[in-house]
Amino acid sequence: ESPKYWYRGFLSLQSSIDAAIIEITTNHSVWEEMKSISGIRMGSSSVIPSITLEHSYIIFTVAMCFSPFMHFMSISLTREKRKLKVLMKTMGLQDAAFWLSWSLLYAVCVLIMASLLTAVTINGYFYTSSFFPILLLFFFYGILPYLQIHFYFMLSSLLKKPKVTSSVGFLLTFFSTCLSFITLVTKLPAPLEWALGLLCPFPFVTGISKILHLEKYGIGFYFSNIMEESYAVFTAYVLLIFDSVLYMLLAIYFDKVLPDKYGMKYPPLFCLKPSYWCKSKRGYSDKRPETEQNHERIFNDSMEPVPPEFDGKEAIRLNNIKKTYKTKSKKIEALRGLFLNIYEGQITALLGHSGAGKTTLLNILSGLSQPSDGSATIYKYKLSEIEDLEEIRALYGVCPQFNVQFEVLTVKENLRVFAEIKGIRSVEVQKVLKLMDIINIQDTQANKLSGGHKRKLSLGIAMLGDPQVLLLDEPTAGLDPRSRHYVWTLLKERRDGRVTLFSTQFMDEADILADRKAFISHGRIKCVGSSLFLKKKWGIGYHLRMHVSEVCDCESIISLVRQYIPDATFTGQSENELSYTLPLENVDKFPDLFCGLDSHSDQGIINYGVSMTTLEDVFLKLEGETATDQKGKILGHEEQAEEERDAFSADEMEQGLLSLSDIGKATVSGTALWRQQVCAMARIRFLKLKHEDKTLRSMYVPVFLTYLGEIKNTFERLSCLAFLQTYRFTVMCSIETINCFPVLVNIISNALLRTLNSTAQIRIWSHPFFSVSVITSLLGMLLKHMVGKEASNCSICDQPYLHCVVFIFLLRWLEVKYGRAVMREDPIFRFVPTHWEGFVLYKFSLISLLPQKPIIIVNDLRKEYQDKKASSVFKKRKKVATKNVSFCVKKGEVFGLLGPNGAGKSTTINMITGETTLTAGQVGETGWKSPTGFLGHCPQENPLWPNLTVQQHLEVYAAVKGMRKEDAAVTIKRIAKALELQDHVKKVTRKLSAGVTRKVCFALSMLGNPTVLLLDEPSTGMDPKGQSNMWKAIRAALKNREQGAILTTHYMEEAEAVCDRVAIMVCGKLRCIGAVQYLKSKFGKGYLLEIKVKDPAQVDCLHMEILRIFPHADRQERVSSLLVYKIPMQEALPLSQTFSKLEAAKRTFGLEEYSFSLNTLEQVFLELSREQEMDNFDMALEGTFEWKRLQQEDL
């Protein structure tokens, strides 16, 4: 390539420009000297040099060529080790199996690269060769990557962090490679050479250099001279194998002795104990610790005694369990001395606020973490004894809080992998697929599953092998109601003879599923007992709810209720509903009250229902007591959702959120907005680099050192050429160096300047591959954007610039490929006519004729995916996620989108935001004025930067949304106060709990007064108190404002509390749509009777009694001791007689409790889900919506 500089006139142009610069600078012409420059090709030497460094380049290249490969491997390995490896160890995975799997994974790549390197070396560096040196050379190249892989294994066990592991590994490899070159020029003492042989890749460089040296000089390398010299080739070969084994053993050792955040810590000398190598059956005394007995006596009033039949069945014993995390400034107490017994044959639930310590306790029991103090025994095996871990893990089935799966594998393949780890036959996999009702998605890749299906898969993995002990951390989080009920039934059926311990934020789940509930607050046990025990001790009574008409006089109804029950408390009033609390001790007065209500139906009482206090009431009361107890104390637990303090009232929250409409409306626009967004994104980049100072140093330090070296080299070249006084120059250059001739001409020009006593310097800019560098850099930016998951979640920040980058990349590529002429003729680069804009304006002009304008209209949205079936090779099939979905949202309305897992709710939200492309359909927005003020999105996955604080997030999002700086400051302060985020604004988001993280995401979506709010499961991971506050915040934020919201949720109580209208979506279609009360009356006519029995043996007799009282009662479900019936409206009236009969049945059968109330939205959902199974859908739309939809279809 270098002769082209001569033929195409580049050097002539360069010489002319340099001569002109010199003449202008020194007033002296050097044109004749510059014209006289001639160039010749440098000849090759006929003498073979005798130094051994001649092969250093190829040796160094080979030694370092695996570094990018090792970087990728170290990052993948370290990330997998953090949680998944420890979890697989709890299921029986052996350490050697894990580490060797990584070695075998890259075996094919290693063999291919070894073959290529051998071929390149033989072709370019061997004068004579035979089969033996070629074979030995291949072995050297094959062992080297394994040695480096095991070396990185050891570093990952020591350093933990992927970037640090990769950087330190590269530096050590580079240092060792450079150090090994010393042996090529200097004879080192034999002991020192042997000691250096333990460094990677010192023996490889030494051995390969000796082979190349012998072959280069024609001596040849044979079996006869393999043992020559003190540090022979055979020695290097043996050291490579020895080092590889040594690094693997050290990796296993350090992984046990220095575990990460997850994992059990072994003592340093564990491998010297005979008990580690020789397993023996161990047992311990059944005598309970004295401290545990004393603790139970002290707290006997808050702990319900265990039934006599469970005496001696203690499966898990916790004695003074403590867990403390140490930071630079303080200690964080996650658990503060827990005493608890968990019994075989019972299901035990752990309840408590976010950050109470539930997950920490489950992590300790499952082996993911280690207690700081205290002891725990599982079936007489001590958790603290290393020798007992394998026996304990053989009993376990663990479902952690995070989802457990390999993303690239299908559902069935994931189950097979974990079944093989547990040593279970493959037949069990098919049973679990049917058991968890995921057989229809068994060939779907895990990364394409919805959140609910991933949760089912994690639970199915825990159920493999029918484990004796089940530890489940929020097992039904993200599941729809139907799936949750299915899981409840499954766990109830498998209760006998097993131990089930689970945590949950759903109080109804704990009430129905668990036999015993343990409330944990701030790391301590608050109370333990059954639902009846807890409700009687901390309950507030029965809940009476009346559905009244508009003509109802509330004051007269309150007086009527208190006439029969003086201690009744009026708790609230909604649009058509009145709520009261009735004391438990006044149950005998309920029939008289109901007769009085029936006789005064002319006062606007339509119907009413009564239910017992719920566990949620108990939770809120216990948390209120805890807040009082904790007042004035500093809580240092960084994992807690919120530090307890005086809560804001609902009115204060409403005022705080409503006040946001008074500020921030004057948004920045035009060029000022563009500058503000660029500055905001630049700030993000700077903050990320600031938190990663190592990355910043690695970027600029090499550049600075390179610049200093360039200055030194230039000075030396000019000093050597300063004495030149001749007028003709001849340059000799190897033509393989592309930039050789321009560089030499530049050196001559600067030498001439120096001879003329000038201090100036001429610089030349010659980059033959500049166009390629531009293309590759833009391509790298695109790939990082498309592949990065966080980038897709934060796409609101860089969406305006993505199309610009794509267009520039496309233009540059076409210019390089085809030239400008073709681009000018290609119609793809001509602007599209404005016909489409006119069409859109015409449609919106028709919408403006409607009496009440919708804020957003979704018309016939359809999304199809190309799916590959695992059983057939590359056989594609279409997967339809949404099927012609249509709805509209009015101003001030919260529209709920409900449905089972995989129904298409999140896909619909993503199509509205533009994150997912539409297959067909249209989204129309009628209430927005600027692109930044249109959408506020709270996605299902948190779009947060882990190392940035909450304050920084709010400021950046406000700038991107176009808010002025002064308005943004006031808005951030008010919204933080309204959502109770003041204590967290200075924290980085990775240290926030799930509940606070969701609050931050909601706050980000509110910035800029967006016209449409898209809330995808906003209250996921929150405790009942946090959920209640979130619901109030959503309602208050949309009150009296020109906004609308679309909310997706699996929590029916959330939909009832927040939504004005709801749509239930099944299999990508809307099955019904309308107001909550409309759906209840349409699909849930009648009453719902829920009965909890003490003795499951009486269920059949009780069922006959219910059919006698209500002949047309329909049993909806049966979960062990829970019976649910749907009672027709005509058989439930009059309610006074109904309650009298139910009270008699309660006394006869000894019922634990019952609830008789109007159908809930959850029952409507479950009924529609059952119809889905029968393929019997009833498309029912509310009349107002049908009319609006017809109006839209006419557009």
SULCORLIN-V446018 format. One record per backbone hydrogen bond with DSSP energy under -0.5 kcal/mol. CO is the residue of the C=O (numbers start at 0). NH is the residue of the N-H. If there is no record, write none. Layout:
CO,NH
CO,NH
//
This chain:
0,3
1,4
2,5
2,6
3,7
4,9
4,10
5,8
8,12
9,13
10,14
11,15
12,16
13,17
14,18
15,19
16,20
17,21
18,22
19,23
20,24
21,25
22,26
29,33
30,34
31,35
33,36
37,730
39,732
46,48
50,53
51,54
52,55
54,58
55,59
56,60
57,61
58,62
59,63
60,64
63,66
65,69
66,70
67,71
68,72
69,73
70,74
71,75
72,76
73,77
74,78
75,79
76,80
77,81
78,82
79,84
80,85
82,86
83,87
84,88
85,89
86,90
87,90
87,92
88,91
93,97
94,98
95,99
96,100
97,101
98,102
99,103
100,104
101,105
103,106
105,109
106,110
107,111
108,112
109,113
110,114
111,115
112,116
113,117
114,118
115,119
116,120
117,121
118,122
119,123
120,124
121,125
124,126
129,133
130,134
131,135
132,136
133,137
134,138
135,139
136,140
137,141
138,142
139,143
140,144
141,145
142,146
143,147
144,148
145,149
146,150
147,151
148,152
149,153
150,154
151,155
152,156
153,157
154,158
155,159
158,160
160,164
161,165
162,166
163,167
164,168
165,169
166,170
167,171
168,172
169,173
170,174
171,175
172,176
173,177
174,178
175,179
176,180
177,180
178,181
179,182
180,183
180,184
181,184
181,185
185,187
188,192
189,193
190,194
191,195
192,196
194,197
195,198
198,201
198,202
200,204
201,205
202,206
203,207
204,208
205,209
206,210
207,211
208,212
209,213
210,214
211,215
212,216
213,218
213,219
214,126
214,127
214,217
219,221
221,224
222,225
224,227
225,233
229,231
231,235
232,236
233,237
234,238
235,239
236,240
237,241
238,242
239,243
240,244
241,245
242,246
243,247
244,248
245,249
246,250
247,251
248,252
249,253
250,254
251,255
252,255
252,256
253,257
255,265
261,259
263,265
266,269
268,271
269,272
272,275
272,276
273,277
276,278
288,292
289,293
290,294
291,295
292,296
293,297
294,298
296,299
298,301
299,302
301,527
306,309
307,310
309,312
312,314
312,343
314,378
315,341
316,318
316,376
317,319
317,339
318,374
320,336
320,337
321,371
321,372
322,333
322,334
324,331
329,326
330,332
331,324
331,333
334,322
337,319
337,320
339,317
341,314
341,315
342,345
345,347
345,499
346,514
346,515
347,501
348,350
348,517
349,503
350,519
352,355
353,640
355,522
356,360
357,361
358,362
359,363
360,364
361,365
362,366
362,367
362,368
363,366
367,262
372,321
374,318
375,382
376,316
376,378
377,380
380,377
381,384
383,385
384,387
385,388
387,391
388,392
389,393
391,394
391,395
392,395
394,467
394,468
396,470
398,472
402,404
404,406
405,408
406,446
408,445
409,413
410,414
411,415
412,416
413,417
414,418
415,419
416,420
417,421
418,422
418,423
424,427
425,428
425,429
426,430
427,431
428,432
429,433
430,434
431,435
432,437
432,438
433,436
437,440
438,441
440,443
441,411
443,410
444,447
445,448
449,453
450,454
451,455
452,456
453,457
454,458
455,459
456,460
457,461
458,462
459,463
460,463
462,465
467,498
468,396
468,470
469,471
469,500
470,398
471,473
471,502
473,476
475,478
479,483
480,484
481,485
482,486
483,487
484,488
485,489
486,490
487,491
488,492
489,493
491,494
494,497
497,344
498,469
499,347
500,471
501,349
502,473
504,506
505,509
506,510
507,511
508,512
509,513
515,348
516,518
516,528
517,350
517,519
518,525
518,526
520,523
522,335
523,520
526,518
527,303
528,516
529,533
530,534
531,535
532,536
533,537
534,538
541,543
541,581
542,544
542,610
543,579
544,608
545,547
545,577
546,605
546,606
548,551
551,553
552,556
553,557
554,558
555,559
556,560
557,561
558,562
559,563
560,563
560,564
564,567
568,570
568,580
571,578
575,547
576,573
577,545
578,570
578,571
579,543
580,568
581,541
582,585
583,586
585,588
586,589
588,592
589,593
590,594
591,595
592,596
593,597
594,598
595,599
597,600
599,602
600,603
602,552
603,548
603,605
606,546
608,544
609,1155
610,542
613,617
614,618
615,619
616,620
617,621
618,622
619,623
620,624
621,625
622,626
623,627
624,628
625,629
626,630
627,630
629,632
632,634
633,635
635,637
636,639
648,652
649,653
650,654
651,655
652,656
653,657
654,658
656,659
657,660
658,661
659,662
664,666
668,671
668,672
669,673
670,674
671,675
672,676
673,677
674,678
675,679
676,680
677,681
678,682
679,683
680,684
681,685
682,686
683,687
684,688
685,689
686,690
687,691
691,694
691,695
692,696
693,697
694,698
695,699
696,700
698,702
699,703
700,704
701,705
702,706
703,707
704,708
705,709
706,710
707,711
708,712
709,713
710,714
711,715
712,716
713,717
714,718
715,719
716,720
717,721
718,721
720,723
728,37
730,39
732,41
733,736
734,1
735,737
736,739
738,742
739,743
740,744
741,745
742,746
743,747
744,748
745,749
746,750
747,751
748,752
749,753
750,754
751,755
752,757
753,756
763,765
766,769
768,772
769,773
770,774
771,775
772,776
773,777
774,778
775,779
776,780
777,781
778,782
779,783
780,784
781,785
782,786
783,787
787,791
788,792
789,793
791,794
793,796
793,797
794,798
797,800
797,801
798,801
798,802
800,804
801,805
802,806
803,807
804,808
805,809
806,810
807,811
808,812
809,813
810,814
811,815
812,816
813,817
813,818
814,818
818,822
819,823
820,824
821,825
825,828
826,829
832,835
833,837
834,838
835,839
836,840
837,841
838,842
839,843
840,844
841,845
842,846
843,847
845,848
846,849
852,890
854,925
854,926
855,888
856,858
856,923
857,859
857,886
858,921
860,884
861,918
861,919
862,880
862,881
864,866
864,878
866,868
866,876
868,871
871,873
871,874
873,875
874,868
876,866
877,879
878,864
878,880
881,862
881,883
884,860
886,857
888,854
888,855
889,892
892,894
892,1044
893,895
893,1059
893,1060
894,1046
895,897
895,1062
896,1048
897,1064
899,902
902,1067
903,907
904,908
905,909
906,910
907,911
908,912
909,913
909,914
909,915
919,861
921,858
923,856
929,932
930,933
930,934
932,1010
933,1011
935,1013
936,938
937,1015
941,943
943,945
944,947
945,989
947,988
948,952
949,953
950,954
951,955
952,956
953,957
954,958
955,959
956,960
957,962
958,961
961,667
963,967
964,968
965,969
966,970
967,971
968,972
969,973
970,974
971,975
972,976
973,977
974,978
975,980
975,981
976,979
980,983
980,984
981,984
983,949
983,986
984,950
986,949
987,990
988,991
992,996
993,997
994,998
995,999
996,1000
997,1001
998,1002
999,1003
1000,1004
1001,1005
1002,1006
1003,1006
1005,1008
1010,1043
1011,935
1012,1014
1012,1045
1013,937
1013,1015
1014,1016
1014,1047
1016,1019
1018,1021
1022,1026
1023,1027
1024,1028
1025,1029
1026,1030
1027,1031
1028,1032
1029,1033
1030,1034
1031,1035
1032,1036
1033,1037
1035,1038
1037,1040
1040,1042
1042,891
1043,1012
1044,894
1045,1014
1046,896
1047,1016
1049,1051
1050,1053
1050,1054
1051,1055
1052,1056
1053,1057
1054,1058
1059,1075
1060,895
1061,1073
1062,897
1062,1064
1063,1070
1063,1071
1064,899
1065,1068
1067,882
1068,1065
1068,1070
1070,1179
1071,1063
1072,1181
1073,1061
1074,1078
1075,1079
1076,1080
1077,1081
1078,1082
1078,1083
1079,1083
1083,1158
1085,1158
1086,1088
1086,1126
1087,1089
1087,1156
1088,1124
1089,1154
1090,1092
1090,1122
1091,1151
1091,1152
1093,1095
1094,1097
1095,1098
1097,1101
1098,1102
1099,1103
1100,1104
1101,1105
1102,1106
1103,1107
1104,1108
1105,1109
1109,1112
1112,1114
1113,1115
1113,1125
1116,1123
1117,1119
1118,1121
1120,1092
1121,1118
1122,1090
1123,1115
1123,1116
1124,1088
1124,1126
1125,1113
1126,1086
1127,1131
1128,1131
1128,1132
1133,1137
1134,1138
1135,1139
1136,1140
1137,1141
1138,1142
1139,1143
1140,1144
1141,1145
1142,1146
1143,1147
1144,1148
1145,1149
1145,1150
1149,1093
1152,1091
1154,1089
1155,609
1156,1087
1159,1163
1160,1164
1161,1165
1162,1166
1163,1167
1164,1168
1165,1169
1166,1170
1167,1171
1168,1172
1169,1173
1170,1175
1171,1174
1176,1178
1177,1179
1179,1072
1181,1185
1182,1186
1183,1187
1184,1188
1185,1189
1186,1190
1187,1191
1188,1192
1189,1193
1191,1194
//
